[in-house]
């Protein structure tokens, strides 16, 4: 029997909240990530926020620097 991976909506919600709190659109955020060496397009980032794709650790590291927050902020509400 095939088992499906459960999508984690809380991570996506946290990513969306942090981006909104920073006043950034997905396009502007992706441009900043690309400037910092993360090759992320808006479509891919939208999938992170929708919980359809797992985010890479290297992207979380850069997002923490952009948002100037702790890593805990990305995992609020996750069990």
C-alpha positions as CSV (number, residue, x, y, z in Angstrom):
1,X,0.0,0.0,0.0
2,X,1.3,3.4,-0.9
3,X,1.6,6.0,1.8
4,X,1.2,9.7,0.9
5,X,3.4,12.3,2.6
6,X,1.3,14.6,4.6
7,X,1.6,18.2,3.5
8,X,2.5,20.6,6.2
9,X,0.3,23.6,6.0
10,X,1.7,25.2,9.2
11,X,5.1,25.7,7.7
12,X,3.5,27.3,4.7
13,X,1.4,29.5,6.9
14,X,4.5,30.6,8.9
15,X,6.3,31.4,5.6
16,X,3.4,33.5,4.4
17,X,3.1,35.3,7.8
18,X,6.8,36.1,8.0
19,X,6.8,37.4,4.4
20,X,3.6,39.6,5.0
21,X,5.1,40.9,8.3
22,X,8.2,42.0,6.3
23,X,6.0,43.7,3.7
24,X,7.3,41.7,0.8
25,X,5.6,40.3,-2.2
26,X,6.5,36.8,-3.4
27,X,8.2,38.4,-6.4
28,X,10.3,40.8,-4.3
29,X,11.3,38.0,-1.8
30,X,12.3,35.7,-4.6
31,X,14.4,38.5,-6.2
32,X,16.2,39.0,-2.9
33,X,16.7,35.2,-2.4
34,X,18.2,35.0,-6.0
35,X,20.5,38.0,-5.2
36,X,21.7,35.9,-2.2
37,X,22.4,32.8,-4.3
38,X,19.2,30.9,-3.9
39,X,17.7,30.0,-7.3
40,X,14.1,30.2,-6.3
41,X,11.3,31.3,-8.6
42,X,8.0,32.7,-7.5
43,X,6.1,29.6,-8.6
44,X,8.3,27.4,-6.4
45,X,8.1,29.7,-3.5
46,X,4.3,29.8,-3.8
47,X,4.4,26.0,-3.5
48,X,6.3,26.3,-0.3
49,X,3.6,28.6,1.2
50,X,0.9,26.3,0.0
51,X,2.5,23.3,1.7
52,X,2.9,21.5,-1.7
53,X,6.7,21.4,-1.6
54,X,9.2,21.0,1.1
55,X,11.5,24.0,1.6
56,X,15.3,23.5,1.5
57,X,17.4,24.2,4.6
58,X,19.5,26.7,2.6
59,X,16.4,28.7,1.8
60,X,15.4,28.8,5.4
61,X,18.9,30.0,6.4
62,X,18.6,32.9,3.9
63,X,15.0,33.7,5.0
64,X,16.1,33.9,8.6
65,X,18.7,36.5,7.6
66,X,16.2,38.5,5.5
67,X,13.5,38.5,8.2
68,X,16.1,38.9,11.1
69,X,14.2,36.3,13.1
70,X,14.9,33.1,15.0
71,X,14.6,29.7,13.3
72,X,11.7,29.0,15.8
73,X,9.5,31.4,13.8
74,X,9.4,29.0,10.9
75,X,8.2,26.1,13.1
76,X,5.5,27.8,15.2
77,X,2.5,25.4,15.5
78,X,4.4,22.4,14.2
79,X,4.3,19.2,16.4
